[in-house]
Amino acid sequence: MTRLDQQIAFLTEADRLKSVVRATTLADASRAENSAEHSWHLSLYALILADQAGPEVEIDRVIRMLILHDLVEIDAGDAPIFADVDATAQAAQEAAAADRLFGLLPADQRDAMRALWDEFEAAETPCAQFAKALDRFQPPMQNLASGGGSWAEYNVSPDKIEARVAPAIMRAAPALWAYAKARIDAFFA
């Protein structure tokens, strides 16, 4: 295969992300969002909320991570944050998916894209921590906009929401957690 053949094969495979349905609904509650829509929306969140990031955060790097972060769901499926999921098994499925999917690319792009995905997953760098914060912040904003969205389906409480999403948000964007918490508390009041 030529370099271009490999790139097109990856891009064609990536289109399958549009078919992965998530638990979170669109803001208008008309239907569940798909993972490609989620990745696009998170990238827009990063662009618009860049002023919430620390000075060491490179927003263009965050956006690249967010575009890539859920591609593994093509093989591993979406694991809703409030569902009971075997985290170890899910991580293994996602790593295998990353091997397969990024392996479709030419070696230089394979290595670069996989490194970005690994960086996001590890959440040790300021860029990855901010990307993770946005990944945890967007679903509650969607649920609030849609009148509760998937919260009823998963029978979640404000405490459960806080336990699952607050640590990642507070680590890199504490003002976003303060914003979300006030609205989540008001929603459940």
Secondary structure by P-SEA (a helix, b strand, c coil): ccaaaaaaaaaaaaccccccccccccccccccccaaaaaaaaaaaaaaacccccccccaaaaaaaaaccccccccccccccccccaaaaaaaaaaaaaaaaaaaccaaaaaaaaaaaaaaaacccaaaaaaaaaaaaaaaaaaaaacccccccccccaaaaaaccaaaaaaccaaaaaaaaaaaaaaac
